């Protein structure tokens, strides 16, 4: 696939091979629910292995909206979305594969020692090892390692190299025997003051406290599109409070804790926060 291919062209090519795909927006996250499906009012598609029962024609249910149907991918309802898309993701479970997401050199070294060779795709910081077979997905099964298969999505980063081999028991065991996740303390995040002194617009700490509490509640109440909800919430908090220096590590820690309680890894939280800052030019 040419590096110059548009997201839609890439998606249609993958779909022709039977791979269920979906677009990703800025921040490399799925598009959020439309107004009709907001807060899962439609019945939604969480916990479904294929789209349904929601009949919404839009791409607003993250991994569960992934499809290999060219007619859907090129439909008017999806057209505006593709024009805003920055990348393509796919549903590994729907494609019959499992992605072992290795986030750093230490994780790659561990995989080379303990897992059989398979098709490998370079990522920004590490590698995706792709195996033939489906299993439950889980984040943080060991340091720097996430499992993406059923009910999950993975960004498409190219065909990779090597031959896809059968899913080994060593990977299944990572999820089956994974201990309860221990939530790491959030990394300190420096929020710069705005240009020109950054005078606080909030006048009282109550305004900031209410904003953080509402953000925590929004994340906690999410029933689907968790990645997208976390990113949008971080973006909203930074937009309202990030320019005057009011935010502290304690505030950021509360937001990260709420996201991690919904299953987000520390890496995902940090990426979402960084992407939100970048989107706002901070």
C-alpha positions as CSV (number, residue, x, y, z in Angstrom):
1,X,0.0,0.0,0.0
2,X,1.4,3.3,-1.0
3,X,2.3,5.7,1.8
4,X,0.4,8.4,-0.2
5,X,-2.9,6.4,-0.2
6,X,-5.8,8.2,1.3
7,X,-7.5,6.7,4.4
8,X,-10.5,5.7,2.3
9,X,-8.4,4.1,-0.4
10,X,-6.5,2.1,2.2
11,X,-9.7,1.1,3.9
12,X,-11.3,-0.2,0.7
13,X,-8.2,-2.2,-0.2
14,X,-8.2,-3.8,3.2
15,X,-11.9,-4.5,3.1
16,X,-11.5,-6.3,-0.2
17,X,-9.3,-8.8,1.7
18,X,-12.1,-9.3,4.3
19,X,-10.6,-7.0,7.0
20,X,-13.2,-5.0,8.9
21,X,-12.0,-1.4,9.0
22,X,-13.0,2.0,10.4
23,X,-11.6,5.6,10.2
24,X,-9.6,7.3,12.9
25,X,-9.8,11.1,13.5
26,X,-7.3,13.5,15.0
27,X,-5.7,12.0,18.0
28,X,-5.8,8.6,16.3
29,X,-9.0,7.6,18.0
30,X,-12.4,6.5,16.6
31,X,-15.2,8.9,15.8
32,X,-17.6,9.4,18.7
33,X,-21.3,8.7,18.9
34,X,-23.7,10.8,16.8
35,X,-26.5,12.6,18.6
36,X,-28.9,9.7,18.1
37,X,-26.5,7.3,19.7
38,X,-25.0,9.5,22.4
39,X,-24.6,7.9,25.8
40,X,-25.6,4.6,24.1
41,X,-29.3,5.7,23.9
42,X,-29.7,3.6,20.7
43,X,-28.9,0.3,22.5
44,X,-25.5,0.5,20.9
45,X,-22.9,-2.0,20.0
46,X,-20.7,-2.5,23.0
47,X,-20.0,-6.1,23.7
48,X,-21.1,-7.1,20.2
49,X,-18.7,-9.0,17.9
50,X,-20.4,-7.6,14.8
51,X,-22.4,-4.4,14.2
52,X,-25.9,-4.4,15.7
53,X,-28.5,-4.0,17.0
54,X,-28.1,-0.2,16.3
55,X,-29.0,0.6,12.7
56,X,-27.3,3.9,12.6
57,X,-25.6,4.3,9.2
58,X,-22.8,6.4,10.7
59,X,-19.4,5.2,11.9
60,X,-20.0,6.0,15.6
61,X,-19.5,2.8,17.6
62,X,-15.7,2.5,17.4
63,X,-14.5,-1.1,16.8
64,X,-18.1,-2.4,16.5
65,X,-18.7,-0.2,13.5
66,X,-15.7,-1.8,11.6
67,X,-16.9,-3.3,8.3
68,X,-15.6,-4.9,5.2
69,X,-18.6,-3.9,3.2
70,X,-17.5,-1.5,0.4
71,X,-21.0,-0.2,0.0
72,X,-21.0,1.0,3.7
73,X,-17.4,2.3,3.5
74,X,-18.2,4.5,0.4
75,X,-21.8,5.5,1.5
76,X,-22.7,9.2,1.8
77,X,-23.1,8.7,5.6
78,X,-19.5,7.8,5.9
79,X,-18.2,10.2,3.2
80,X,-17.9,13.3,5.5
81,X,-16.1,11.1,8.1
82,X,-13.5,9.9,5.6
83,X,-12.8,13.5,4.7
84,X,-11.9,14.2,8.3
85,X,-10.1,10.9,8.8
86,X,-6.3,10.9,9.4
87,X,-5.7,7.1,9.6
88,X,-7.4,3.7,9.3
89,X,-7.9,1.1,12.0
90,X,-9.2,-2.4,11.9
91,X,-10.9,-4.9,14.2
92,X,-8.3,-7.7,14.7
93,X,-10.9,-10.1,16.1
94,X,-13.1,-9.6,13.1
95,X,-10.1,-10.2,10.8
96,X,-9.3,-13.5,12.7
97,X,-6.1,-12.2,14.2
98,X,-4.5,-11.1,17.5
99,X,-2.2,-8.1,17.7
100,X,0.5,-8.1,20.5
101,X,1.2,-4.4,20.8
102,X,4.8,-4.0,22.0
103,X,5.3,-0.4,23.1
104,X,9.0,-0.1,23.7
105,X,12.4,-1.8,23.2
106,X,12.2,-3.7,26.4
107,X,8.8,-5.2,25.4
108,X,10.2,-6.2,22.0
109,X,13.2,-7.9,23.6
110,X,10.8,-9.8,25.9
111,X,8.8,-11.0,22.9
112,X,11.8,-12.1,20.9
113,X,12.8,-14.3,23.9
114,X,9.4,-15.7,24.8
115,X,7.2,-15.7,21.7
116,X,7.4,-17.4,18.3
117,X,8.3,-15.3,15.3
118,X,5.3,-14.0,13.3
119,X,4.3,-11.1,11.0
120,X,5.7,-7.9,12.5
121,X,4.7,-4.3,11.8
122,X,6.8,-1.3,13.1
123,X,4.9,1.3,15.1
124,X,5.9,4.7,16.3
125,X,7.6,3.4,19.5
126,X,7.6,-0.4,19.1
127,X,6.1,-3.2,17.1
128,X,2.9,-5.0,16.4
129,X,3.3,-8.8,16.4
130,X,0.3,-10.3,14.5
131,X,-0.8,-13.9,15.1
132,X,-3.5,-16.0,13.5
133,X,-6.4,-16.6,15.9
134,X,-8.8,-14.6,18.2
135,X,-8.8,-14.1,21.9
136,X,-10.0,-11.6,24.5
137,X,-8.3,-8.2,24.4
138,X,-6.5,-6.7,27.4
139,X,-4.3,-3.7,28.2
140,X,-1.1,-3.8,30.3
141,X,-0.8,-7.6,30.5
142,X,2.9,-7.0,31.3
143,X,5.1,-3.8,31.0
144,X,4.7,-2.3,27.6
145,X,2.4,-5.1,26.3
146,X,-1.2,-4.8,25.2
147,X,-3.3,-7.5,23.5
148,X,-5.7,-6.4,20.8
149,X,-8.1,-8.9,19.3
150,X,-11.8,-9.4,20.1
151,X,-13.8,-6.2,20.8
152,X,-10.8,-3.9,20.1
153,X,-9.2,-2.0,17.3
154,X,-5.6,-1.5,16.1
155,X,-4.3,1.2,13.8
156,X,-3.3,-0.1,10.4
157,X,0.4,0.8,9.8
158,X,1.2,-1.3,6.8
159,X,1.4,-5.0,5.8
160,X,4.6,-5.6,7.8
161,X,7.1,-8.4,7.2
162,X,7.2,-12.1,7.9
163,X,4.6,-14.9,7.9
164,X,1.6,-14.8,10.2
165,X,1.8,-17.8,12.5
166,X,-0.7,-19.5,14.9
167,X,-1.6,-17.7,18.1
168,X,0.6,-19.4,20.8
169,X,-0.5,-20.4,24.2
170,X,2.1,-18.0,25.7
171,X,0.0,-15.1,24.4
172,X,-3.3,-16.5,25.6
173,X,-1.8,-17.1,29.0
174,X,-0.9,-13.4,29.3
175,X,-4.6,-12.6,29.5
176,X,-5.9,-15.7,31.3
177,X,-3.4,-15.4,34.2
178,X,-3.0,-11.6,34.2
179,X,-3.3,-10.3,37.8
180,X,-5.6,-7.4,38.6
181,X,-4.1,-4.3,37.0
182,X,-2.2,-2.1,39.4
183,X,-2.8,1.5,38.4
184,X,0.4,3.4,38.1
185,X,0.6,6.9,39.4
186,X,0.1,9.4,36.5
187,X,3.2,11.0,35.2
188,X,3.6,14.6,36.0
189,X,2.4,16.7,33.1
190,X,3.5,20.3,32.9
191,X,0.7,22.6,31.7
192,X,2.3,25.9,30.4
193,X,0.6,29.2,31.2
194,X,-0.8,31.1,28.3
195,X,1.1,33.8,26.5
196,X,1.0,37.2,28.1
197,X,1.0,36.2,31.8
198,X,-1.9,33.8,31.8
199,X,-4.3,35.6,34.2
200,X,-6.7,33.2,35.7
201,X,-10.2,33.7,34.3
202,X,-11.9,31.4,36.9
203,X,-11.8,33.8,39.8
204,X,-12.6,31.0,42.3
205,X,-11.3,27.4,42.8
206,X,-14.9,26.2,42.8
207,X,-15.1,26.7,39.0
208,X,-12.1,24.5,38.4
209,X,-13.2,21.9,40.9
210,X,-16.6,21.6,39.3
211,X,-14.9,21.2,35.9
212,X,-12.7,18.4,37.0
213,X,-15.5,16.7,38.8
214,X,-17.7,16.9,35.7
215,X,-14.8,15.5,33.6
216,X,-14.4,12.6,35.9
217,X,-18.1,11.9,35.8
218,X,-18.2,12.0,32.0
219,X,-15.4,9.4,31.7
220,X,-16.9,7.2,34.4
221,X,-20.3,7.2,32.8
222,X,-19.0,6.2,29.4
223,X,-20.4,2.9,28.1
224,X,-18.7,2.8,24.7
225,X,-16.0,4.6,22.7
226,X,-13.9,4.9,25.9
227,X,-10.8,6.0,24.0
228,X,-12.7,8.8,22.2
229,X,-14.5,9.9,25.4
230,X,-11.2,10.2,27.3
231,X,-9.6,12.2,24.5
232,X,-12.6,14.5,24.1
233,X,-12.7,15.0,27.9
234,X,-9.0,15.8,28.2
235,X,-9.4,18.2,25.3
236,X,-12.3,20.0,27.0
237,X,-10.5,20.3,30.3
238,X,-7.4,21.7,28.7
239,X,-9.4,24.1,26.5
240,X,-11.2,25.5,29.6
241,X,-8.4,25.3,32.2
242,X,-5.1,24.7,30.5
243,X,-4.1,28.2,29.5
244,X,-3.9,29.9,32.8
245,X,-1.8,27.5,34.9
246,X,-4.7,26.5,37.2
247,X,-4.3,22.7,36.5
248,X,-2.0,20.8,38.9
249,X,-0.6,17.3,38.8
250,X,-3.3,16.4,41.3
251,X,-6.0,17.4,38.9
252,X,-4.4,15.5,36.0
253,X,-4.0,12.5,38.3
254,X,-7.7,12.5,39.0
255,X,-8.5,12.5,35.3
256,X,-6.0,9.7,34.6
257,X,-7.3,7.6,37.5
258,X,-10.9,7.9,36.1
259,X,-9.7,6.8,32.7
260,X,-7.6,3.9,34.0
261,X,-10.6,2.7,36.0
262,X,-12.4,2.3,32.7
263,X,-9.6,0.1,31.4
264,X,-7.3,2.7,29.8
265,X,-3.6,2.1,30.2
266,X,-1.2,4.7,31.5
267,X,0.2,4.9,28.0
268,X,-3.2,5.6,26.4
269,X,-3.9,8.3,29.0
270,X,-0.6,10.0,28.4
271,X,-1.1,9.8,24.6
272,X,-4.6,11.2,24.8
273,X,-3.3,14.1,27.0
274,X,-0.4,14.8,24.7
275,X,-2.6,14.7,21.6
276,X,-5.1,17.1,23.3
277,X,-2.4,19.5,24.1
278,X,-1.0,19.3,20.6
279,X,-4.5,19.9,19.1
280,X,-4.8,23.1,21.2
281,X,-1.3,24.3,20.4
282,X,0.0,23.9,24.0
